[in-house]
Amino acid sequence: MQINFKRSLINTVLFAYTLAAVYFLTGYFMGTLPSKEHFLDIDKIKVGSLLFLVMGFVLDCGSNWSSLKTIGDQLFSKKIEFVKTASNVFWKLHIYLVLILTIIASIIVVEFSFMDLFDEYGFQGAVRLFKGIFSPNFEILPRALHAIVETIYIAFLATFIAVPIAFFFSFVGAKNVMTHPVAFAVYMTLRTFLNIVRSVEPLIWAIIFSVWVGIGPFAGMLALMLHSVASLTKQYSEIVECIDDGPVEGVKATGAGILQTIAFGIVPQIVLPYISFTIYRWDINVRMATVIGLVGGGGIGTMLIQYQGQAMWREVGCIVVVIAVVVWVLDTGSAYIREAIK
């Protein structure tokens, strides 16, 4: 009997998830869920998980066409088409059920409520906020302009330092370049490390560097630089992996070494995409520099959190206008530059 284990595993996980979701939703609506302290009963989880997985795998083996065909040929070959159709319908319905249960559970977990959204007291507070934002106090404009310039330089320096580092790592992180077993081990190590770095948001890195080097623009620049290295390396290396092998083979045929192959076979194919991605990354870093300022990363974000904490919404409105104008100008400019280098 042949079983598609990949499909069986996926369906088993879906089955276990479905049963867990049904348990959670039933307990929620019936008010029988245990307290948070006792919700994760380890013994029950072990037994329940094993039962869910076994039941799911058994049911999937019964829904797997290759398994059914083998059994059907021996026992009831005339009914195999009906069983196949019923099996496919069952798993399609299962997918829909998983989606519906996930939507319901998400609404419960995030405590989504239209009543809170349109609560009279909260709505009045939002009205006051928007009135202040849409009637900005431009008396603080000189300070805001100084802060936004600082933000732009934070983003520029972070991108400027990250580009050459990411350029080097892009070849080390490309599978088609690191083909030797030792090189492949280096490739896997680098990709794993950079995936971990990239999974941590710049906001968290800004908090770490604020403790390390102190609150200010330097901490914000380091946070953006580190995250930019990880992100650009991934983007650059994927470009390298998608190059045309023809020029590379031609350069190798002349007896060129690895460095000559990279310089004359790979680099000419990736220059324009690299420049485009670099400009786009600087555009992203300008926006992110505003956010990391909220946790002490310097720039206009620090100024924004100060006025927001004092509920000075007219001053917040001025800062929002400055940020919006600068982001629009940079976005438009970078779009023209990317279009010009194509």
Secondary structure, 3 states (H helix, E strand, C coil): CCCCHHHHHHHHHHHHHHHHHHHHHHHHHHCCCCCHHHCCCHHHHHHHHHHHHHHHHHHHHHHCHHHHHHHHHHCCHHHHHHHHHHHHHHHHHHHHHHHHHHHHHHHHHCCCCHHHHCCHHHHHHHHHHHHHHCCCCHHHHHHHHHHHHHHHHHHHHHHHHHHHHHHHHHHHCCCCCCCCHHHHHHHHHHHHHHHHHHHCCHHHHHHHHHHHHCCCHHHHHHHHHHHHHHHHHHHHHHHHHCCCHHHHHHHHHCCCCHHHHHHHHHHHHHHHHHHHHHHHHHHHHHHHHHHHHHHCCCCHHHHHHHHHHCCCHHHHHHHHHHHHHHHHHHHHHHHHHHHHCC
